[in-house]
């Protein structure tokens, strides 16, 4: 339990290592998966999610960069998850 609490506290402080570990634990459905998911949802379950799609060259990256700057200027934290639909790893 102490390791989980430390991981969660480090995550809340913005530790990238804790973020990576948390994602791995949740993705692998480890024994802490449900507990972590519940704890995280209580804290960040009201985050906004924005999807951006379009053909190559449409300006998706430019739009995401501008949105990121605007939100950060407002003091908000921004995370970006990019998925390549042609990737054999993500499958789109």
Backbone as XML, in Angstrom:
<?xml version="1.0"?>
<chain id="A" units="angstrom">
  <residue number="1" name="UNK">
    <atom name="N" x="0.814" y="-1.191" z="0.000"/>
    <atom name="CA" x="0.000" y="0.000" z="0.000"/>
    <atom name="C" x="0.864" y="1.264" z="0.000"/>
  </residue>
  <residue number="2" name="UNK">
    <atom name="N" x="1.986" y="1.229" z="0.710"/>
    <atom name="CA" x="2.861" y="2.400" z="0.765"/>
    <atom name="C" x="3.415" y="2.746" z="-0.610"/>
  </residue>
  <residue number="3" name="UNK">
    <atom name="N" x="3.804" y="1.723" z="-1.381"/>
    <atom name="CA" x="4.322" y="1.973" z="-2.720"/>
    <atom name="C" x="3.269" y="2.627" z="-3.594"/>
  </residue>
  <residue number="4" name="UNK">
    <atom name="N" x="2.031" y="2.165" z="-3.472"/>
    <atom name="CA" x="0.939" y="2.729" z="-4.261"/>
    <atom name="C" x="0.708" y="4.191" z="-3.872"/>
  </residue>
  <residue number="5" name="UNK">
    <atom name="N" x="0.720" y="4.482" z="-2.578"/>
    <atom name="CA" x="0.509" y="5.853" z="-2.113"/>
    <atom name="C" x="1.620" y="6.766" z="-2.596"/>
  </residue>
  <residue number="6" name="UNK">
    <atom name="N" x="2.871" y="6.284" z="-2.534"/>
    <atom name="CA" x="3.996" y="7.089" z="-3.007"/>
    <atom name="C" x="3.888" y="7.321" z="-4.509"/>
  </residue>
  <residue number="7" name="UNK">
    <atom name="N" x="3.539" y="6.279" z="-5.245"/>
    <atom name="CA" x="3.375" y="6.402" z="-6.690"/>
    <atom name="C" x="2.314" y="7.452" z="-7.012"/>
  </residue>
  <residue number="8" name="UNK">
    <atom name="N" x="1.184" y="7.396" z="-6.312"/>
    <atom name="CA" x="0.100" y="8.336" z="-6.566"/>
    <atom name="C" x="0.510" y="9.762" z="-6.199"/>
  </residue>
  <residue number="9" name="UNK">
    <atom name="N" x="1.214" y="9.925" z="-5.077"/>
    <atom name="CA" x="1.680" y="11.259" z="-4.677"/>
    <atom name="C" x="2.671" y="11.809" z="-5.702"/>
  </residue>
  <residue number="10" name="UNK">
    <atom name="N" x="3.598" y="10.970" z="-6.159"/>
    <atom name="CA" x="4.560" y="11.400" z="-7.182"/>
    <atom name="C" x="3.840" y="11.770" z="-8.474"/>
  </residue>
  <residue number="11" name="UNK">
    <atom name="N" x="2.828" y="10.987" z="-8.822"/>
    <atom name="CA" x="2.029" y="11.264" z="-10.019"/>
    <atom name="C" x="1.370" y="12.635" z="-9.903"/>
  </residue>
  <residue number="12" name="UNK">
    <atom name="N" x="0.759" y="12.920" z="-8.749"/>
    <atom name="CA" x="0.075" y="14.199" z="-8.545"/>
    <atom name="C" x="1.047" y="15.373" z="-8.605"/>
  </residue>
  <residue number="13" name="UNK">
    <atom name="N" x="2.312" y="15.131" z="-8.230"/>
    <atom name="CA" x="3.318" y="16.188" z="-8.282"/>
    <atom name="C" x="3.865" y="16.395" z="-9.694"/>
  </residue>
  <residue number="14" name="UNK">
    <atom name="N" x="3.454" y="15.541" z="-10.620"/>
    <atom name="CA" x="3.875" y="15.723" z="-12.007"/>
    <atom name="C" x="5.083" y="14.909" z="-12.425"/>
  </residue>
  <residue number="15" name="UNK">
    <atom name="N" x="5.429" y="13.894" z="-11.651"/>
    <atom name="CA" x="6.574" y="13.053" z="-11.989"/>
    <atom name="C" x="6.297" y="12.246" z="-13.258"/>
  </residue>
  <residue number="16" name="UNK">
    <atom name="N" x="7.143" y="12.415" z="-14.242"/>
    <atom name="CA" x="6.982" y="11.656" z="-15.489"/>
    <atom name="C" x="7.221" y="10.167" z="-15.260"/>
  </residue>
  <residue number="17" name="UNK">
    <atom name="N" x="8.145" y="9.866" z="-14.384"/>
    <atom name="CA" x="8.417" y="8.457" z="-14.072"/>
    <atom name="C" x="7.176" y="7.807" z="-13.452"/>
  </residue>
  <residue number="18" name="UNK">
    <atom name="N" x="6.531" y="8.522" z="-12.528"/>
    <atom name="CA" x="5.318" y="7.994" z="-11.898"/>
    <atom name="C" x="4.191" y="7.868" z="-12.923"/>
  </residue>
  <residue number="19" name="UNK">
    <atom name="N" x="4.104" y="8.817" z="-13.837"/>
    <atom name="CA" x="3.096" y="8.735" z="-14.898"/>
    <atom name="C" x="3.317" y="7.486" z="-15.736"/>
  </residue>
  <residue number="20" name="UNK">
    <atom name="N" x="4.558" y="7.262" z="-16.155"/>
    <atom name="CA" x="4.876" y="6.088" z="-16.980"/>
    <atom name="C" x="4.563" y="4.796" z="-16.233"/>
  </residue>
  <residue number="21" name="UNK">
    <atom name="N" x="4.926" y="4.748" z="-14.961"/>
    <atom name="CA" x="4.674" y="3.545" z="-14.152"/>
    <atom name="C" x="3.169" y="3.311" z="-13.986"/>
  </residue>
  <residue number="22" name="UNK">
    <atom name="N" x="2.443" y="4.379" z="-13.748"/>
    <atom name="CA" x="0.990" y="4.275" z="-13.580"/>
    <atom name="C" x="0.325" y="3.764" z="-14.849"/>
  </residue>
  <residue number="23" name="UNK">
    <atom name="N" x="0.718" y="4.321" z="-15.986"/>
    <atom name="CA" x="0.158" y="3.874" z="-17.269"/>
    <atom name="C" x="0.444" y="2.395" z="-17.477"/>
  </residue>
  <residue number="24" name="UNK">
    <atom name="N" x="1.679" y="1.984" z="-17.208"/>
    <atom name="CA" x="2.056" y="0.581" z="-17.378"/>
    <atom name="C" x="1.219" y="-0.327" z="-16.485"/>
  </residue>
  <residue number="25" name="UNK">
    <atom name="N" x="1.074" y="0.048" z="-15.221"/>
    <atom name="CA" x="0.289" y="-0.776" z="-14.290"/>
    <atom name="C" x="-1.164" y="-0.900" z="-14.740"/>
  </residue>
  <residue number="26" name="UNK">
    <atom name="N" x="-1.735" y="0.197" z="-15.190"/>
    <atom name="CA" x="-3.133" y="0.160" z="-15.629"/>
    <atom name="C" x="-3.279" y="-0.638" z="-16.920"/>
  </residue>
  <residue number="27" name="UNK">
    <atom name="N" x="-2.381" y="-0.411" z="-17.879"/>
    <atom name="CA" x="-2.463" y="-1.138" z="-19.150"/>
    <atom name="C" x="-2.291" y="-2.639" z="-18.973"/>
  </residue>
  <residue number="28" name="UNK">
    <atom name="N" x="-1.424" y="-3.029" z="-18.045"/>
    <atom name="CA" x="-1.156" y="-4.450" z="-17.836"/>
    <atom name="C" x="-2.163" y="-5.102" z="-16.894"/>
  </residue>
  <residue number="29" name="UNK">
    <atom name="N" x="-3.148" y="-4.339" z="-16.464"/>
    <atom name="CA" x="-4.176" y="-4.853" z="-15.558"/>
    <atom name="C" x="-3.575" y="-5.521" z="-14.330"/>
  </residue>
  <residue number="30" name="UNK">
    <atom name="N" x="-2.550" y="-4.888" z="-13.777"/>
    <atom name="CA" x="-1.906" y="-5.416" z="-12.584"/>
    <atom name="C" x="-2.840" y="-5.378" z="-11.391"/>
  </residue>
  <residue number="31" name="UNK">
    <atom name="N" x="-2.357" y="-5.883" z="-10.266"/>
    <atom name="CA" x="-3.201" y="-5.969" z="-9.077"/>
    <atom name="C" x="-3.633" y="-4.596" z="-8.569"/>
  </residue>
  <residue number="32" name="UNK">
    <atom name="N" x="-2.865" y="-3.552" z="-8.878"/>
    <atom name="CA" x="-3.218" y="-2.204" z="-8.440"/>
    <atom name="C" x="-4.066" y="-1.464" z="-9.464"/>
  </residue>
  <residue number="33" name="UNK">
    <atom name="N" x="-4.304" y="-2.080" z="-10.588"/>
    <atom name="CA" x="-4.972" y="-1.426" z="-11.707"/>
    <atom name="C" x="-6.287" y="-0.759" z="-11.321"/>
  </residue>
  <residue number="34" name="UNK">
    <atom name="N" x="-7.199" y="-1.495" z="-10.728"/>
    <atom name="CA" x="-8.508" y="-0.940" z="-10.375"/>
    <atom name="C" x="-8.391" y="0.159" z="-9.327"/>
  </residue>
  <residue number="35" name="UNK">
    <atom name="N" x="-7.547" y="-0.067" z="-8.331"/>
    <atom name="CA" x="-7.367" y="0.914" z="-7.267"/>
    <atom name="C" x="-6.798" y="2.210" z="-7.821"/>
  </residue>
  <residue number="36" name="UNK">
    <atom name="N" x="-5.776" y="2.091" z="-8.670"/>
    <atom name="CA" x="-5.175" y="3.276" z="-9.277"/>
    <atom name="C" x="-6.173" y="4.010" z="-10.154"/>
  </residue>
  <residue number="37" name="UNK">
    <atom name="N" x="-6.883" y="3.265" z="-10.961"/>
    <atom name="CA" x="-7.872" y="3.868" z="-11.861"/>
    <atom name="C" x="-8.918" y="4.651" z="-11.055"/>
  </residue>
  <residue number="38" name="UNK">
    <atom name="N" x="-9.410" y="4.054" z="-9.978"/>
    <atom name="CA" x="-10.410" y="4.725" z="-9.143"/>
    <atom name="C" x="-9.844" y="5.992" z="-8.505"/>
  </residue>
  <residue number="39" name="UNK">
    <atom name="N" x="-8.634" y="5.896" z="-7.967"/>
    <atom name="CA" x="-8.009" y="7.050" z="-7.317"/>
    <atom name="C" x="-7.749" y="8.170" z="-8.318"/>
  </residue>
  <residue number="40" name="UNK">
    <atom name="N" x="-7.289" y="7.801" z="-9.500"/>
    <atom name="CA" x="-7.012" y="8.806" z="-10.526"/>
    <atom name="C" x="-8.291" y="9.460" z="-11.015"/>
  </residue>
  <residue number="41" name="UNK">
    <atom name="N" x="-9.317" y="8.671" z="-11.214"/>
    <atom name="CA" x="-10.566" y="9.222" z="-11.731"/>
    <atom name="C" x="-11.148" y="10.256" z="-10.768"/>
  </residue>
  <residue number="42" name="UNK">
    <atom name="N" x="-11.049" y="9.986" z="-9.473"/>
    <atom name="CA" x="-11.560" y="10.941" z="-8.486"/>
    <atom name="C" x="-10.844" y="12.278" z="-8.600"/>
  </residue>
  <residue number="43" name="UNK">
    <atom name="N" x="-9.571" y="12.220" z="-8.949"/>
    <atom name="CA" x="-8.775" y="13.452" z="-9.020"/>
    <atom name="C" x="-8.835" y="14.112" z="-10.390"/>
  </residue>
  <residue number="44" name="UNK">
    <atom name="N" x="-8.799" y="13.311" z="-11.450"/>
    <atom name="CA" x="-8.686" y="13.898" z="-12.791"/>
    <atom name="C" x="-9.794" y="13.453" z="-13.732"/>
  </residue>
  <residue number="45" name="UNK">
    <atom name="N" x="-10.844" y="12.875" z="-13.193"/>
    <atom name="CA" x="-11.917" y="12.354" z="-14.031"/>
    <atom name="C" x="-12.704" y="13.399" z="-14.788"/>
  </residue>
  <residue number="46" name="UNK">
    <atom name="N" x="-12.430" y="14.659" z="-14.535"/>
    <atom name="CA" x="-13.166" y="15.721" z="-15.203"/>
    <atom name="C" x="-12.303" y="16.444" z="-16.231"/>
  </residue>
  <residue number="47" name="UNK">
    <atom name="N" x="-11.264" y="15.796" z="-16.680"/>
    <atom name="CA" x="-10.381" y="16.393" z="-17.686"/>
    <atom name="C" x="-11.097" y="16.457" z="-19.032"/>
  </residue>
  <residue number="48" name="UNK">
    <atom name="N" x="-10.715" y="17.428" z="-19.825"/>
    <atom name="CA" x="-11.245" y="17.532" z="-21.182"/>
    <atom name="C" x="-10.418" y="16.662" z="-22.104"/>
  </residue>
  <residue number="49" name="UNK">
    <atom name="N" x="-11.061" y="16.072" z="-23.088"/>
    <atom name="CA" x="-10.375" y="15.299" z="-24.116"/>
    <atom name="C" x="-10.776" y="15.885" z="-25.453"/>
  </residue>
  <residue number="50" name="UNK">
    <atom name="N" x="-9.785" y="16.171" z="-26.268"/>
    <atom name="CA" x="-10.036" y="16.751" z="-27.582"/>
    <atom name="C" x="-9.419" y="15.829" z="-28.622"/>
  </residue>
  <residue number="51" name="UNK">
    <atom name="N" x="-10.185" y="15.434" z="-29.603"/>
    <atom name="CA" x="-9.675" y="14.596" z="-30.692"/>
    <atom name="C" x="-9.458" y="15.437" z="-31.937"/>
  </residue>
  <residue number="52" name="UNK">
    <atom name="N" x="-8.350" y="15.207" z="-32.593"/>
    <atom name="CA" x="-8.040" y="15.929" z="-33.827"/>
    <atom name="C" x="-7.708" y="14.897" z="-34.895"/>
  </residue>
  <residue number="53" name="UNK">
    <atom name="N" x="-8.436" y="14.925" z="-35.990"/>
    <atom name="CA" x="-8.176" y="14.003" z="-37.089"/>
    <atom name="C" x="-8.123" y="14.776" z="-38.395"/>
  </residue>
  <residue number="54" name="UNK">
    <atom name="N" x="-7.566" y="14.142" z="-39.399"/>
    <atom name="CA" x="-7.513" y="14.765" z="-40.719"/>
    <atom name="C" x="-6.429" y="14.143" z="-41.562"/>
  </residue>
  <residue number="55" name="UNK">
    <atom name="N" x="-6.445" y="14.447" z="-42.846"/>
    <atom name="CA" x="-5.448" y="13.886" z="-43.753"/>
    <atom name="C" x="-4.079" y="14.527" z="-43.534"/>
  </residue>
  <residue number="56" name="UNK">
    <atom name="N" x="-3.033" y="13.890" z="-44.042"/>
    <atom name="CA" x="-1.693" y="14.467" z="-43.938"/>
    <atom name="C" x="-1.666" y="15.880" z="-44.526"/>
  </residue>
  <residue number="57" name="UNK">
    <atom name="N" x="-1.012" y="16.784" z="-43.812"/>
    <atom name="CA" x="-0.857" y="18.150" z="-44.307"/>
    <atom name="C" x="-2.030" y="19.071" z="-44.009"/>
  </residue>
  <residue number="58" name="UNK">
    <atom name="N" x="-3.017" y="18.591" z="-43.281"/>
    <atom name="CA" x="-4.213" y="19.402" z="-43.007"/>
    <atom name="C" x="-3.993" y="20.446" z="-41.907"/>
  </residue>
  <residue number="59" name="UNK">
    <atom name="N" x="-2.905" y="20.314" z="-41.149"/>
    <atom name="CA" x="-2.623" y="21.278" z="-40.087"/>
    <atom name="C" x="-2.936" y="20.787" z="-38.688"/>
  </residue>
  <residue number="60" name="UNK">
    <atom name="N" x="-3.024" y="19.476" z="-38.525"/>
    <atom name="CA" x="-3.350" y="18.905" z="-37.207"/>
    <atom name="C" x="-2.297" y="19.275" z="-36.165"/>
  </residue>
  <residue number="61" name="UNK">
    <atom name="N" x="-1.045" y="19.109" z="-36.505"/>
    <atom name="CA" x="0.032" y="19.410" z="-35.553"/>
    <atom name="C" x="0.059" y="20.889" z="-35.211"/>
  </residue>
  <residue number="62" name="UNK">
    <atom name="N" x="-0.152" y="21.732" z="-36.198"/>
    <atom name="CA" x="-0.185" y="23.176" z="-35.965"/>
    <atom name="C" x="-1.331" y="23.526" z="-35.019"/>
  </residue>
  <residue number="63" name="UNK">
    <atom name="N" x="-2.494" y="22.945" z="-35.253"/>
    <atom name="CA" x="-3.653" y="23.190" z="-34.395"/>
    <atom name="C" x="-3.382" y="22.719" z="-32.969"/>
  </residue>
  <residue number="64" name="UNK">
    <atom name="N" x="-2.840" y="21.525" z="-32.827"/>
    <atom name="CA" x="-2.546" y="20.988" z="-31.496"/>
    <atom name="C" x="-1.532" y="21.877" z="-30.781"/>
  </residue>
  <residue number="65" name="UNK">
    <atom name="N" x="-0.506" y="22.331" z="-31.491"/>
    <atom name="CA" x="0.492" y="23.224" z="-30.888"/>
    <atom name="C" x="-0.153" y="24.520" z="-30.403"/>
  </residue>
  <residue number="66" name="UNK">
    <atom name="N" x="-1.028" y="25.105" z="-31.201"/>
    <atom name="CA" x="-1.689" y="26.355" z="-30.820"/>
    <atom name="C" x="-2.638" y="26.152" z="-29.635"/>
  </residue>
  <residue number="67" name="UNK">
    <atom name="N" x="-3.381" y="25.058" z="-29.655"/>
    <atom name="CA" x="-4.269" y="24.752" z="-28.526"/>
    <atom name="C" x="-3.467" y="24.556" z="-27.241"/>
  </residue>
  <residue number="68" name="UNK">
    <atom name="N" x="-2.353" y="23.843" z="-27.360"/>
    <atom name="CA" x="-1.493" y="23.596" z="-26.200"/>
    <atom name="C" x="-0.992" y="24.909" z="-25.615"/>
  </residue>
  <residue number="69" name="UNK">
    <atom name="N" x="-0.502" y="25.792" z="-26.475"/>
    <atom name="CA" x="-0.017" y="27.096" z="-25.999"/>
    <atom name="C" x="-1.129" y="27.880" z="-25.304"/>
  </residue>
  <residue number="70" name="UNK">
    <atom name="N" x="-2.308" y="27.885" z="-25.904"/>
    <atom name="CA" x="-3.427" y="28.645" z="-25.336"/>
    <atom name="C" x="-3.835" y="28.098" z="-23.964"/>
  </residue>
  <residue number="71" name="UNK">
    <atom name="N" x="-3.933" y="26.785" z="-23.840"/>
    <atom name="CA" x="-4.321" y="26.196" z="-22.554"/>
    <atom name="C" x="-3.240" y="26.405" z="-21.503"/>
  </residue>
  <residue number="72" name="UNK">
    <atom name="N" x="-1.991" y="26.259" z="-21.885"/>
    <atom name="CA" x="-0.905" y="26.454" z="-20.914"/>
    <atom name="C" x="-0.815" y="27.910" z="-20.471"/>
  </residue>
  <residue number="73" name="UNK">
    <atom name="N" x="-1.127" y="28.824" z="-21.374"/>
    <atom name="CA" x="-1.137" y="30.242" z="-21.023"/>
    <atom name="C" x="-2.183" y="30.508" z="-19.934"/>
  </residue>
  <residue number="74" name="UNK">
    <atom name="N" x="-3.232" y="29.705" z="-19.909"/>
    <atom name="CA" x="-4.289" y="29.812" z="-18.896"/>
    <atom name="C" x="-3.925" y="29.057" z="-17.614"/>
  </residue>
  <residue number="75" name="UNK">
    <atom name="N" x="-2.712" y="28.494" z="-17.577"/>
    <atom name="CA" x="-2.265" y="27.773" z="-16.392"/>
    <atom name="C" x="-2.735" y="26.334" z="-16.327"/>
  </residue>
  <residue number="76" name="UNK">
    <atom name="N" x="-3.245" y="25.829" z="-17.421"/>
    <atom name="CA" x="-3.746" y="24.456" z="-17.455"/>
    <atom name="C" x="-2.615" y="23.495" z="-17.826"/>
  </residue>
  <residue number="77" name="UNK">
    <atom name="N" x="-2.766" y="22.255" z="-17.408"/>
    <atom name="CA" x="-1.821" y="21.203" z="-17.754"/>
    <atom name="C" x="-2.343" y="20.497" z="-18.995"/>
  </residue>
  <residue number="78" name="UNK">
    <atom name="N" x="-1.454" y="20.236" z="-19.935"/>
    <atom name="CA" x="-1.842" y="19.613" z="-21.202"/>
    <atom name="C" x="-1.040" y="18.339" z="-21.408"/>
  </residue>
  <residue number="79" name="UNK">
    <atom name="N" x="-1.720" y="17.288" z="-21.774"/>
    <atom name="CA" x="-1.076" y="16.035" z="-22.155"/>
    <atom name="C" x="-1.529" y="15.681" z="-23.556"/>
  </residue>
  <residue number="80" name="UNK">
    <atom name="N" x="-0.620" y="15.174" z="-24.350"/>
    <atom name="CA" x="-0.950" y="14.840" z="-25.738"/>
    <atom name="C" x="-0.653" y="13.369" z="-25.977"/>
  </residue>
  <residue number="81" name="UNK">
    <atom name="N" x="-1.632" y="12.665" z="-26.503"/>
    <atom name="CA" x="-1.446" y="11.273" z="-26.901"/>
    <atom name="C" x="-1.675" y="11.221" z="-28.400"/>
  </residue>
  <residue number="82" name="UNK">
    <atom name="N" x="-0.637" y="10.896" z="-29.129"/>
    <atom name="CA" x="-0.736" y="10.832" z="-30.589"/>
    <atom name="C" x="-0.799" y="9.371" z="-31.024"/>
  </residue>
  <residue number="83" name="UNK">
    <atom name="N" x="-1.701" y="9.079" z="-31.937"/>
    <atom name="CA" x="-1.864" y="7.725" z="-32.447"/>
    <atom name="C" x="-1.794" y="7.771" z="-33.960"/>
  </residue>
  <residue number="84" name="UNK">
    <atom name="N" x="-0.928" y="6.953" z="-34.516"/>
    <atom name="CA" x="-0.815" y="6.837" z="-35.971"/>
    <atom name="C" x="-1.676" y="5.660" z="-36.411"/>
  </residue>
  <residue number="85" name="UNK">
    <atom name="N" x="-2.758" y="5.931" z="-37.137"/>
    <atom name="CA" x="-3.660" y="4.844" z="-37.520"/>
    <atom name="C" x="-3.041" y="3.825" z="-38.471"/>
  </residue>
  <residue number="86" name="UNK">
    <atom name="N" x="-1.914" y="4.168" z="-39.069"/>
    <atom name="CA" x="-1.260" y="3.213" z="-39.967"/>
    <atom name="C" x="-0.251" y="2.347" z="-39.229"/>
  </residue>
  <residue number="87" name="UNK">
    <atom name="N" x="-0.049" y="2.620" z="-37.940"/>
    <atom name="CA" x="0.936" y="1.882" z="-37.164"/>
    <atom name="C" x="0.460" y="0.465" z="-36.864"/>
  </residue>
  <residue number="88" name="UNK">
    <atom name="N" x="1.330" y="-0.529" z="-37.082"/>
    <atom name="CA" x="0.959" y="-1.898" z="-36.735"/>
    <atom name="C" x="0.900" y="-2.103" z="-35.215"/>
  </residue>
  <residue number="89" name="UNK">
    <atom name="N" x="1.486" y="-1.174" z="-34.442"/>
    <atom name="CA" x="1.497" y="-1.301" z="-32.989"/>
    <atom name="C" x="0.192" y="-0.820" z="-32.368"/>
  </residue>
  <residue number="90" name="UNK">
    <atom name="N" x="-0.313" y="0.321" z="-32.823"/>
    <atom name="CA" x="-1.530" y="0.876" z="-32.226"/>
    <atom name="C" x="-2.779" y="0.422" z="-32.958"/>
  </residue>
  <residue number="91" name="UNK">
    <atom name="N" x="-2.654" y="0.155" z="-34.228"/>
    <atom name="CA" x="-3.808" y="-0.260" z="-35.010"/>
    <atom name="C" x="-4.826" y="0.845" z="-35.209"/>
  </residue>
  <residue number="92" name="UNK">
    <atom name="N" x="-4.432" y="2.065" z="-34.877"/>
    <atom name="CA" x="-5.316" y="3.206" z="-35.131"/>
    <atom name="C" x="-6.267" y="3.520" z="-34.052"/>
  </residue>
</chain>
